[in-house]
Amino acid sequence: MHISPATEPLEGLINVYEIETGSSDILVQAKHKKKQIPVSGTMLKYRPGGRA
């Protein structure tokens, strides 16, 4: 799974991560603060700075 942050944050608070899977591409919006979002049964921890 490859995760890459968008070039520009939305409204300075939200980072958009593009998750590339074997079947399809999924766009996930995560707030700047730590948050867990379920994706295909996997919990991904999003942190500020574009690290997942």
mmCIF file of the C-alpha atoms, coordinates in Angstrom:
data_MODEL
# 
_entry.id   MODEL 
# 
loop_
_atom_site.group_PDB 
_atom_site.id 
_atom_site.type_symbol 
_atom_site.label_atom_id 
_atom_site.label_alt_id 
_atom_site.label_comp_id 
_atom_site.label_asym_id 
_atom_site.label_entity_id 
_atom_site.label_seq_id 
_atom_site.pdbx_PDB_ins_code 
_atom_site.Cartn_x 
_atom_site.Cartn_y 
_atom_site.Cartn_z 
_atom_site.occupancy 
_atom_site.B_iso_or_equiv 
_atom_site.pdbx_formal_charge 
_atom_site.auth_seq_id 
_atom_site.auth_comp_id 
_atom_site.auth_asym_id 
_atom_site.auth_atom_id 
_atom_site.pdbx_PDB_model_num 
ATOM 1  C CA . MET A 1 1  ? 0.000   0.000  0.000  1.00 0.00 ? 1  MET A CA 1 
ATOM 2  C CA . HIS A 1 2  ? 1.399   3.362  -1.022 1.00 0.00 ? 2  HIS A CA 1 
ATOM 3  C CA . ILE A 1 3  ? 0.308   6.510  0.796  1.00 0.00 ? 3  ILE A CA 1 
ATOM 4  C CA . SER A 1 4  ? 1.247   9.968  -0.424 1.00 0.00 ? 4  SER A CA 1 
ATOM 5  C CA . PRO A 1 5  ? 0.058   13.301 0.960  1.00 0.00 ? 5  PRO A CA 1 
ATOM 6  C CA . ALA A 1 6  ? -1.477  15.817 -1.415 1.00 0.00 ? 6  ALA A CA 1 
ATOM 7  C CA . THR A 1 7  ? 0.703   18.711 -2.525 1.00 0.00 ? 7  THR A CA 1 
ATOM 8  C CA . GLU A 1 8  ? -1.517  21.241 -0.766 1.00 0.00 ? 8  GLU A CA 1 
ATOM 9  C CA . PRO A 1 9  ? -3.591  20.873 2.425  1.00 0.00 ? 9  PRO A CA 1 
ATOM 10 C CA . LEU A 1 10 ? -7.265  21.819 2.163  1.00 0.00 ? 10 LEU A CA 1 
ATOM 11 C CA . GLU A 1 11 ? -8.114  24.934 4.164  1.00 0.00 ? 11 GLU A CA 1 
ATOM 12 C CA . GLY A 1 12 ? -4.826  24.437 6.005  1.00 0.00 ? 12 GLY A CA 1 
ATOM 13 C CA . LEU A 1 13 ? -6.466  21.918 8.328  1.00 0.00 ? 13 LEU A CA 1 
ATOM 14 C CA . ILE A 1 14 ? -7.145  18.840 6.270  1.00 0.00 ? 14 ILE A CA 1 
ATOM 15 C CA . ASN A 1 15 ? -4.588  16.661 4.500  1.00 0.00 ? 15 ASN A CA 1 
ATOM 16 C CA . VAL A 1 16 ? -5.749  14.455 1.665  1.00 0.00 ? 16 VAL A CA 1 
ATOM 17 C CA . TYR A 1 17 ? -4.044  11.101 1.372  1.00 0.00 ? 17 TYR A CA 1 
ATOM 18 C CA . GLU A 1 18 ? -4.177  9.046  -1.785 1.00 0.00 ? 18 GLU A CA 1 
ATOM 19 C CA . ILE A 1 19 ? -4.245  5.368  -0.995 1.00 0.00 ? 19 ILE A CA 1 
ATOM 20 C CA . GLU A 1 20 ? -3.397  3.150  -3.945 1.00 0.00 ? 20 GLU A CA 1 
ATOM 21 C CA . THR A 1 21 ? -4.702  -0.404 -3.715 1.00 0.00 ? 21 THR A CA 1 
ATOM 22 C CA . GLY A 1 22 ? -4.499  -3.285 -6.148 1.00 0.00 ? 22 GLY A CA 1 
ATOM 23 C CA . SER A 1 23 ? -8.081  -2.703 -7.241 1.00 0.00 ? 23 SER A CA 1 
ATOM 24 C CA . SER A 1 24 ? -8.787  0.991  -6.899 1.00 0.00 ? 24 SER A CA 1 
ATOM 25 C CA . ASP A 1 25 ? -7.548  4.340  -5.614 1.00 0.00 ? 25 ASP A CA 1 
ATOM 26 C CA . ILE A 1 26 ? -9.134  5.767  -2.483 1.00 0.00 ? 26 ILE A CA 1 
ATOM 27 C CA . LEU A 1 27 ? -8.981  9.357  -1.306 1.00 0.00 ? 27 LEU A CA 1 
ATOM 28 C CA . VAL A 1 28 ? -9.073  9.780  2.434  1.00 0.00 ? 28 VAL A CA 1 
ATOM 29 C CA . GLN A 1 29 ? -9.426  13.078 4.212  1.00 0.00 ? 29 GLN A CA 1 
ATOM 30 C CA . ALA A 1 30 ? -7.903  13.227 7.671  1.00 0.00 ? 30 ALA A CA 1 
ATOM 31 C CA . LYS A 1 31 ? -7.932  16.150 10.039 1.00 0.00 ? 31 LYS A CA 1 
ATOM 32 C CA . HIS A 1 32 ? -4.537  17.586 10.941 1.00 0.00 ? 32 HIS A CA 1 
ATOM 33 C CA . LYS A 1 33 ? -4.662  16.147 14.466 1.00 0.00 ? 33 LYS A CA 1 
ATOM 34 C CA . LYS A 1 34 ? -4.260  12.436 15.132 1.00 0.00 ? 34 LYS A CA 1 
ATOM 35 C CA . LYS A 1 35 ? -7.180  10.412 13.866 1.00 0.00 ? 35 LYS A CA 1 
ATOM 36 C CA . GLN A 1 36 ? -7.882  6.812  12.977 1.00 0.00 ? 36 GLN A CA 1 
ATOM 37 C CA . ILE A 1 37 ? -9.768  6.003  9.789  1.00 0.00 ? 37 ILE A CA 1 
ATOM 38 C CA . PRO A 1 38 ? -10.809 2.459  8.842  1.00 0.00 ? 38 PRO A CA 1 
ATOM 39 C CA . VAL A 1 39 ? -9.789  1.592  5.274  1.00 0.00 ? 39 VAL A CA 1 
ATOM 40 C CA . SER A 1 40 ? -10.541 -1.870 3.943  1.00 0.00 ? 40 SER A CA 1 
ATOM 41 C CA . GLY A 1 41 ? -10.569 -3.213 7.501  1.00 0.00 ? 41 GLY A CA 1 
ATOM 42 C CA . THR A 1 42 ? -7.198  -1.652 8.310  1.00 0.00 ? 42 THR A CA 1 
ATOM 43 C CA . MET A 1 43 ? -6.820  1.147  10.844 1.00 0.00 ? 43 MET A CA 1 
ATOM 44 C CA . LEU A 1 44 ? -4.428  3.824  9.624  1.00 0.00 ? 44 LEU A CA 1 
ATOM 45 C CA . LYS A 1 45 ? -3.101  6.427  12.030 1.00 0.00 ? 45 LYS A CA 1 
ATOM 46 C CA . TYR A 1 46 ? -2.780  9.830  10.388 1.00 0.00 ? 46 TYR A CA 1 
ATOM 47 C CA . ARG A 1 47 ? -0.349  12.302 11.918 1.00 0.00 ? 47 ARG A CA 1 
ATOM 48 C CA . PRO A 1 48 ? 0.565   15.895 11.053 1.00 0.00 ? 48 PRO A CA 1 
ATOM 49 C CA . GLY A 1 49 ? 3.462   16.283 8.637  1.00 0.00 ? 49 GLY A CA 1 
ATOM 50 C CA . GLY A 1 50 ? 2.108   13.890 6.038  1.00 0.00 ? 50 GLY A CA 1 
ATOM 51 C CA . ARG A 1 51 ? 3.099   10.739 7.920  1.00 0.00 ? 51 ARG A CA 1 
ATOM 52 C CA . ALA A 1 52 ? 0.721   7.817  8.137  1.00 0.00 ? 52 ALA A CA 1 
# 
